[in-house]
Amino acid sequence: MLAAMVGGLVLLVYAYRSLTLKRSLSGAAATLKLLAIAILSIALTEPLWSGVRMTPGTNLFAVLVDDSQSLQIKDPKSKKPRSDQLQQLLTATDKQQKDAQPGWMIDLEQNFSVRKYSLDSHAHARSDLAHLEFTGTSSHLVTSLNELNQRFQKLPLAGILVLTDGISADEVSQLETSVPIYPVPIGQAAPATDLAITNTSVSYSPFEDAPIRILADLSATQCQQKQITAQLIAPAGEVVETITREVSQPEQQFQLRFQVKPEETGIAFYQIKTSVNVPEGSELTLANNRRTLKVDRGRKAHRVLYVSGRPNWEFKFLRRAIQEDEHIQLVGLIRIARKETKFDFRSRDGEEGNALYRGFDEHNEKDLERYDQPVFVRINTQSPDELKDGFPKTEAELFQYETVIIDDLEAAFFSHDQIELLTRFVSERGGGLVMLGGQESFQQGGYDKTDFQRLLPVYFSHSSEPKLATDVQFELTRDGWLQPWLRHHKQEQDEQKRLAEMPAFKTINRVDSTKPGAILAAEAKSSPRSAVPAIASQRYGLGRVTAITIGDLWRWRLKEDSQDPQLYKAWRQMLRWMTTDVLEPVTLQVAEAEAGQSGTKIKVLVRDPEFQKRSDYQVTLKIKTPEQETIELVADPVADQPGEYQALYLPGKSGGYTVAATVTAPDRKTKTISSGWVHAPESREFRSVQPDLALLEQLAKDSQGEIVPAARLQQFVNSLDQRDLPVMEESVTPLWHHPWVLVLVLGCLFGEWSLRRWKGLP
């Protein structure tokens, strides 16, 4: 090699001495020829070139294609479905070749082991991507990417090519893959006429037979100068309410409010249907113009136990207020005679019963109330044995009620065990407790000397004998104005008028103040500077306790108009508020599938009559589908969750589903509770009809991939062998085998020849 270079240098010097060129041009030409000779001389020694290269077929590459219904949306410009553009990318250019693959797929399979998948709620393996039907009800793009990442976690997956419009039911923040993602956007983002229901909600009110309120959020795009119509349709098909709005802007949002008052209790399914007065076919899609809603009008009446130390007017008006309320069942336990001392003498020989009951039942006089027992009147009980022995003494007896009202009854009436039972009733059962004012309530009844004071939301007076205030006026506090169960009217002026018309009350039990965390809802004022708590409430464990210190609320009814008894409304609203959140022995919960999950999870929480969690019950489910087909399932107990039973159901057709859970105890007693849900995956699929390019860009950025335009798909595939891949091999080749060496030599020789010809030399 050295001899060849020296010989070439000598000949080069000799040749250029005879040429008439400028020194600079002569030097440049000589350098080019010398460089060519040097490269050729080095190549003769056969040096080796080392590096890394891709091994064909070793690395994997996944192709994920969107197969959801959103691909059926027509683009505004082309007037063709997005699926047409996608199918063009997935089929061969030569239409005569049956089942032939496109060129980019052929090139991809030459270098990679390709795995093909379609995308809807999950990723599904496919052998052929050219015959998709685009019928998937929902797109879980991020979930499908995470599934592929887990499936190929220990395999050399080089990347994921995703052909989609970007519409997804889950969020990009849920992405967990470290594999580069290369999205190929399908569809055009352009303004188009579309009316969509973006969100719905159903709100219930437990107060005064208030109707159920349904809210619907609408989005109107390119509908300006048009009228939109929304209808609420009942289960039977009749139109309940129609609302129209005028659209004035290209992008406008509306919130519509419907009100409905179902006549029957239980589960019902309503529909909201929207339309816009544009020519048929002008709207981008009609799939987002209808929404099904579940309305739950409630269940059986809540049971309330009223306990009083004597017959009084308070119970008279309370009973009248509740007697026509289908949501509240009032049970009364009224003491009409205190416990009397038992003497040795008798009014009759051998008589032991209380003389008050003499003659009512001559055959069972031995079962009559004794002198050493109080005498009660039981009102509206469900069975002859209910409250037979007075106030309940066991959990099974007390926990059948949801709220207990204590009125004008001294603390000595309750035993220590009964006070503890009431504490458990509130804190563990989640029940409500109301203490009304009276001559023997609060401190006047000795409750300050018992553990009962822990339950109440007020502190007792330090005075040993607090006086009962007289001539006080009822006023709501700032917090009271925020409590819906204390308000009777929508307008503040009407509410102020109602408060002003309330009479002055003569009896109120004085207490010092409310406890921390309690809500002081109303005060009783005898002067502008003298105010004492009138109504206070607090949470205690799972339940709620309310103290009403006024002892003569019945005066309100005597002073008001008989056509509109506000006292009755106040009683109903308070009791509904006290019972609306009380726990049930059997609770049925239905949770629709979230991103990454399959089916609907049905959960049943079971407690026995003493509200102890039980896992030895049997729970069966009956599900009624939108086609009125009945499916039976068994809910199994959850190992680490006592009292919890679960079952998973895979709904098929979109629509409303009802489920009835029957719980069977070991003693064969059963209890059935119902619920329902709406399966509407299309509401997620069509919540956005424009291609979501921002989501695709974020996916590419977070995974260190890139956006691949459909026009550059072939070019992208050809460039993959130049990228960093999971598996590469070391390559060693002679330098002369690289084309760039020959190109460099020829370039030097051509450059030297060009300089000589430029000056006209041979």
Residue pairs with C-beta under 8 A, 6 or more apart in sequence:
1 41
1 42
1 44
1 45
4 37
4 41
4 44
5 37
5 38
5 41
8 34
8 37
8 41
9 34
9 37
12 30
12 33
12 34
12 37
13 30
16 26
16 29
16 30
19 26
19 756
19 761
20 761
21 29
21 755
21 756
21 759
21 761
25 755
25 759
28 755
29 751
29 752
29 755
29 756
30 752
32 748
32 749
32 751
32 752
32 755
33 748
33 749
33 752
35 748
36 745
36 748
36 749
36 752
39 741
39 744
39 745
39 748
40 745
42 735
43 735
43 736
43 741
46 734
46 735
46 736
47 734
47 735
48 732
48 733
48 734
48 735
49 732
49 733
49 734
49 735
49 737
49 738
50 730
50 731
50 732
51 730
51 731
52 728
52 729
52 730
52 731
53 721
53 728
53 729
53 731
54 111
54 721
54 725
54 727
54 728
54 729
55 727
55 728
55 729
56 110
56 111
56 112
57 111
57 112
57 113
58 113
58 156
58 727
59 111
59 112
59 113
59 156
59 157
59 158
59 725
59 726
59 727
60 112
60 113
60 114
60 115
60 152
60 155
60 156
60 157
60 158
61 108
61 112
61 113
61 114
61 115
61 157
61 158
61 159
61 160
61 161
61 720
62 114
62 115
62 116
62 117
62 148
62 152
62 157
62 159
62 160
62 161
63 105
63 108
63 114
63 115
63 116
63 117
63 129
63 160
63 161
63 163
64 117
64 118
64 119
64 123
64 144
64 145
64 148
64 160
64 161
64 162
64 163
64 164
65 86
65 90
65 116
65 117
65 118
65 119
65 126
65 129
65 132
65 163
65 164
66 86
66 118
66 119
66 120
66 136
66 139
66 141
66 162
66 163
66 164
66 165
66 186
67 118
67 119
67 120
67 124
67 132
67 133
67 134
67 135
67 136
68 119
68 120
68 134
68 136
68 137
68 138
68 139
68 167
68 685
69 134
69 135
69 136
69 137
69 287
69 682
69 685
69 686
70 82
70 139
70 165
70 167
70 685
70 686
70 689
71 81
71 82
71 83
71 86
71 134
71 165
71 186
71 187
72 81
72 82
72 83
72 134
72 285
73 81
73 82
73 165
73 187
73 284
73 285
73 689
74 80
74 81
74 82
74 284
75 81
75 82
75 85
75 187
75 188
75 190
76 188
76 190
76 191
76 192
76 284
77 188
77 190
78 84
78 85
78 188
81 134
82 165
82 186
82 187
82 691
83 132
83 134
85 186
85 187
85 710
86 132
86 163
86 186
87 130
87 132
89 102
89 104
89 163
89 184
89 710
89 713
90 102
90 105
90 129
90 130
90 132
90 163
91 100
91 102
91 130
92 100
92 101
92 102
92 103
93 102
93 103
94 100
99 128
99 130
101 109
101 130
103 714
104 713
104 714
104 716
104 717
105 114
107 714
107 717
107 718
108 114
108 717
108 720
111 720
111 721
112 158
112 720
115 125
115 152
116 125
116 126
116 127
116 128
116 129
117 123
117 124
117 125
117 126
117 144
117 148
118 124
118 126
118 129
118 132
118 136
119 136
119 139
119 140
119 141
119 144
119 162
119 164
120 136
120 137
120 138
120 139
120 140
121 136
121 137
121 138
121 139
121 140
121 143
121 598
121 681
122 140
122 143
122 144
122 147
122 598
123 144
123 145
123 147
123 148
136 685
137 654
137 681
137 682
137 685
138 169
138 681
138 682
138 684
138 685
139 164
139 167
139 168
139 169
139 685
140 168
140 169
140 170
140 595
140 596
141 162
141 164
141 166
141 168
141 170
141 695
141 699
142 168
142 170
142 171
142 172
142 174
142 175
142 595
142 699
143 170
143 174
143 595
143 596
145 160
145 162
145 175
145 177
145 181
145 699
146 174
146 175
146 176
146 177
146 596
148 157
148 160
148 177
148 179
149 157
149 176
149 177
149 178
149 179
152 179
156 725
156 726
156 727
157 179
157 726
158 179
158 180
158 720
158 723
158 725
158 726
159 179
159 180
159 181
159 182
159 705
159 720
160 177
160 179
160 180
160 181
160 182
160 705
161 182
161 184
161 708
162 181
162 182
162 183
162 184
162 696
162 699
163 184
163 186
164 183
164 184
164 185
164 186
164 696
165 185
165 186
165 187
165 691
165 692
166 183
166 185
166 691
166 692
166 693
166 694
166 695
166 696
167 685
167 686
167 688
167 689
167 691
167 692
168 692
168 695
169 595
169 681
169 684
169 685
169 687
170 595
170 596
171 595
172 695
172 698
172 699
172 702
174 595
174 596
175 699
175 702
175 703
177 703
178 703
179 703
180 703
180 704
180 705
180 706
181 699
181 700
181 703
181 705
182 700
182 705
182 706
182 707
182 708
182 716
183 696
183 697
183 699
183 700
183 705
183 707
183 708
184 708
184 709
184 710
184 713
185 691
185 693
185 696
185 707
185 709
185 710
186 691
186 710
187 691
188 691
189 690
189 691
189 693
191 221
191 222
191 250
192 221
192 222
192 284
192 689
193 221
193 222
193 223
193 276
193 278
193 282
193 283
193 284
194 219
194 220
194 221
194 222
194 223
194 283
194 284
194 285
194 288
194 689
195 218
195 219
195 220
195 221
195 223
195 228
195 274
195 275
195 276
195 283
195 288
195 289
196 218
196 219
196 221
196 288
196 289
196 686
196 687
196 689
197 216
197 217
197 218
197 272
197 274
197 288
197 289
197 290
197 291
197 683
198 217
198 218
198 219
198 687
199 216
199 217
200 214
200 215
200 216
200 217
200 272
200 291
200 293
201 214
201 215
202 212
202 213
202 214
202 215
202 293
202 294
202 295
203 212
203 213
203 214
203 215
204 212
204 296
205 212
205 213
205 484
206 327
206 573
206 576
206 577
206 579
206 580
207 484
207 485
207 572
207 573
207 576
207 577
208 488
208 569
208 572
208 573
209 261
211 259
211 260
211 261
212 259
212 260
212 261
212 262
212 295
212 297
213 257
213 258
213 259
214 232
214 257
214 258
214 259
214 260
214 270
214 272
214 293
214 295
215 255
215 256
215 257
215 258
216 230
216 255
216 256
216 258
216 272
216 291
217 253
217 254
217 255
217 256
218 228
218 230
218 245
218 253
218 254
218 255
218 256
218 274
219 251
219 252
219 253
219 254
220 226
220 228
220 247
220 251
220 252
220 253
220 254
220 276
221 250
221 251
222 250
223 247
223 252
223 276
223 278
224 247
224 248
224 249
224 250
224 252
225 247
225 248
226 246
226 247
226 276
226 277
226 278
227 244
227 245
227 246
227 247
227 276
227 277
228 244
228 245
228 247
228 254
228 274
228 275
228 276
228 277
229 242
229 243
229 244
229 274
229 275
229 276
229 277
230 242
230 243
230 244
230 245
230 256
230 272
230 273
230 274
231 239
231 241
231 242
231 243
231 272
231 273
231 274
232 239
232 240
232 241
232 242
232 258
232 260
232 270
232 271
232 272
233 239
233 240
233 270
233 271
233 272
233 273
234 240
234 260
234 268
234 270
235 268
235 269
235 270
240 258
240 260
240 270
241 258
241 259
241 260
243 256
243 258
245 254
245 256
247 276
258 272
260 270
260 295
262 268
262 295
262 297
264 297
265 297
265 298
265 299
266 296
266 297
266 298
266 299
266 674
267 294
267 295
267 296
267 297
267 656
267 658
267 674
267 675
267 676
268 294
268 295
268 297
269 292
269 293
269 294
269 295
269 655
269 656
269 676
269 678
270 292
270 293
270 295
271 290
271 291
271 292
271 293
272 290
272 291
272 293
273 289
273 290
274 289
274 290
275 289
276 283
283 289
284 689
285 686
285 689
287 682
287 685
287 686
288 682
288 683
288 686
288 687
288 689
291 680
291 683
292 654
292 655
292 656
292 678
292 680
293 678
294 656
294 676
294 677
294 678
296 675
296 676
298 327
299 673
299 674
301 325
301 326
301 327
301 328
301 329
302 327
302 328
302 329
302 402
302 403
302 575
302 576
302 579
302 580
302 582
303 329
303 331
303 400
303 401
303 402
304 322
304 328
304 329
304 330
304 331
304 401
304 402
304 403
304 404
304 405
304 575
304 578
304 579
305 331
305 333
305 398
305 401
305 403
305 404
305 405
306 315
306 318
306 330
306 331
306 332
306 333
306 405
306 407
307 333
307 391
307 404
307 405
307 406
307 407
307 409
308 314
308 315
308 332
308 333
308 334
308 335
308 407
308 408
308 409
309 335
309 407
309 408
309 409
309 410
309 413
309 438
309 440
310 334
310 335
310 336
310 408
311 334
311 336
311 377
312 407
312 408
312 438
312 554
313 554
314 407
314 408
314 436
314 438
314 552
314 553
314 554
315 332
315 334
315 407
316 554
317 553
317 554
317 557
317 567
317 568
317 571
318 330
318 405
318 571
319 330
319 332
319 379
320 568
321 565
321 567
321 568
321 569
321 571
321 572
322 328
322 329
322 330
322 571
322 572
322 575
323 330
325 572
327 576
328 572
328 575
328 576
328 579
329 380
330 379
330 380
331 378
331 379
331 380
331 381
331 386
331 387
331 401
332 377
332 378
332 379
332 380
333 376
333 377
333 378
333 379
333 387
333 390
333 391
334 376
334 377
334 379
335 374
335 375
335 376
335 409
335 413
336 356
336 375
336 376
336 377
337 354
337 356
337 374
337 375
338 374
339 371
339 372
339 373
339 374
340 354
340 371
340 372
341 371
341 372
342 370
342 371
342 372
343 371
346 352
347 355
351 358
351 365
352 366
352 370
352 371
353 365
353 366
353 368
353 369
353 370
354 368
354 369
354 370
354 371
354 373
354 375
356 369
356 375
357 368
357 369
357 375
358 365
358 368
360 368
361 367
361 368
369 375
369 376
373 390
374 390
374 413
376 387
376 390
378 386
378 387
378 388
381 387
387 397
391 413
391 414
391 418
392 398
392 418
392 421
393 415
393 417
393 418
393 421
394 421
394 610
395 421
395 424
395 429
395 609
395 610
395 611
396 609
396 610
398 404
398 421
398 422
398 425
398 429
399 425
399 429
399 431
399 585
399 609
399 610
399 611
400 609
401 431
402 431
402 432
402 578
402 579
402 582
403 431
403 432
403 433
403 434
403 575
403 578
403 579
403 582
404 422
404 425
404 431
404 432
404 433
404 434
405 434
405 435
405 436
406 433
406 434
406 435
406 436
406 441
407 435
407 436
407 438
407 441
408 436
408 438
408 439
408 440
408 441
408 551
409 438
409 440
409 441
409 445
410 440
410 445
410 446
411 445
411 446
411 447
411 449
411 450
411 452
412 446
414 422
414 450
414 452
416 451
419 450
419 451
419 452
420 451
422 433
422 452
422 455
423 451
423 454
423 455
425 431
425 433
425 543
426 432
426 433
426 455
426 540
426 541
426 542
426 543
426 544
426 545
427 540
427 541
427 542
427 543
428 541
428 542
428 611
429 542
429 543
429 582
429 583
429 611
430 541
430 542
430 543
430 581
430 582
430 583
431 543
431 582
432 543
432 544
432 545
432 546
432 578
432 579
432 582
433 455
433 540
433 543
433 544
433 545
433 546
434 545
434 546
434 547
434 548
434 574
434 578
435 441
435 442
435 447
435 456
435 545
435 546
435 547
435 548
436 548
436 550
436 551
436 553
437 507
437 508
437 509
437 548
437 549
437 550
437 551
437 552
438 444
438 445
438 507
438 509
438 551
439 468
439 507
439 551
441 447
441 509
441 551
442 448
442 456
442 458
442 460
442 509
442 511
442 547
442 549
443 460
443 461
443 466
443 509
443 510
443 511
444 466
444 468
444 509
447 453
447 456
447 460
448 460
453 460
455 540
455 545
456 545
456 547
457 514
457 515
457 518
457 519
457 536
457 537
457 538
457 545
457 546
457 547
458 511
458 512
458 513
458 514
458 515
458 518
458 533
458 536
458 547
458 549
459 511
459 512
459 513
459 514
459 515
460 466
460 511
460 512
461 510
461 511
461 512
462 512
463 510
466 509
466 510
467 510
468 507
468 508
468 509
468 510
468 551
469 507
469 508
469 510
469 524
469 526
469 532
470 506
470 507
470 526
471 504
471 505
471 506
471 526
472 504
472 505
472 508
472 524
472 525
472 526
472 532
472 534
472 550
473 502
473 504
473 505
473 524
473 525
473 526
474 499
474 502
474 505
474 522
474 523
474 524
474 534
474 550
475 499
475 522
475 523
475 524
475 525
475 531
476 486
476 499
476 521
476 522
477 520
477 521
477 522
477 523
479 519
479 520
479 521
480 486
480 519
480 520
480 521
480 522
480 535
481 487
483 519
483 521
484 577
485 573
485 574
485 576
485 577
486 521
486 522
486 535
486 570
486 573
487 495
488 494
488 495
488 498
488 566
488 569
488 570
488 573
489 495
489 498
498 566
501 559
501 560
502 556
502 559
503 555
503 556
503 558
503 559
505 524
505 550
505 551
505 552
505 553
505 555
506 552
506 555
507 550
507 551
507 552
508 524
508 532
508 534
508 549
508 550
508 551
509 549
509 551
510 532
510 549
511 532
511 533
511 547
511 549
513 533
514 520
514 533
514 536
514 538
515 538
517 538
517 539
518 536
518 537
518 538
519 536
519 537
519 538
520 533
520 535
520 536
521 534
521 535
521 536
521 537
522 533
522 534
522 535
523 531
523 532
523 533
523 534
524 531
524 532
524 533
524 534
524 549
524 550
525 531
532 549
533 547
533 549
534 548
534 549
534 550
535 546
535 547
535 548
535 549
536 546
536 547
537 544
537 545
537 546
537 547
538 544
538 545
542 583
543 582
544 578
544 581
546 574
546 578
553 567
554 567
556 566
556 567
556 570
557 565
557 567
557 568
560 566
560 567
583 607
583 611
584 673
585 606
585 607
585 608
585 609
585 611
585 671
586 604
586 605
586 606
586 607
586 661
586 663
586 671
586 673
587 604
587 605
587 673
588 602
588 603
588 604
588 659
588 661
588 673
588 674
588 675
589 602
589 603
589 604
589 605
589 675
590 600
590 601
590 602
590 603
590 659
590 675
590 676
590 677
591 600
591 601
591 603
592 600
592 677
592 679
593 599
593 600
593 601
598 648
598 650
599 648
599 649
599 650
599 651
600 648
600 649
600 650
600 651
600 657
600 677
600 679
601 646
601 647
601 648
602 621
602 633
602 635
602 646
602 647
602 648
602 649
602 659
602 661
603 644
603 645
603 646
604 619
604 621
604 635
604 644
604 645
604 646
604 661
604 663
605 613
605 643
605 644
605 645
606 613
606 614
606 615
606 617
606 619
606 643
606 644
606 645
606 663
607 613
607 614
607 643
608 614
608 665
613 642
613 643
613 644
614 642
614 643
614 665
615 637
615 642
615 643
615 644
616 666
617 645
617 663
617 664
617 665
617 666
618 634
618 663
618 664
619 634
619 635
619 645
619 661
619 662
619 663
619 664
620 632
620 633
620 634
620 635
620 661
620 662
620 664
621 632
621 633
621 634
621 635
621 647
621 649
621 659
621 660
621 661
621 662
622 630
622 631
622 632
622 659
622 660
622 662
623 630
623 631
623 632
623 633
623 649
623 657
623 658
623 659
624 630
624 631
624 657
624 658
624 659
625 631
625 651
625 652
625 653
625 655
625 657
626 653
626 654
626 655
626 656
626 657
627 653
631 649
633 647
633 649
634 647
635 645
635 646
635 647
635 661
636 645
636 646
636 647
637 644
637 645
638 644
638 645
638 646
651 657
651 679
653 679
654 679
654 680
654 681
654 682
655 678
655 679
655 680
656 676
656 677
656 678
656 679
657 676
657 677
657 678
657 679
658 674
658 675
658 676
659 674
659 675
659 676
659 677
660 672
660 673
660 674
661 672
661 673
661 674
661 675
662 670
662 671
662 672
663 670
663 671
663 672
663 673
664 670
696 707
697 707
699 705
700 706
700 707
708 716
735 741
756 762
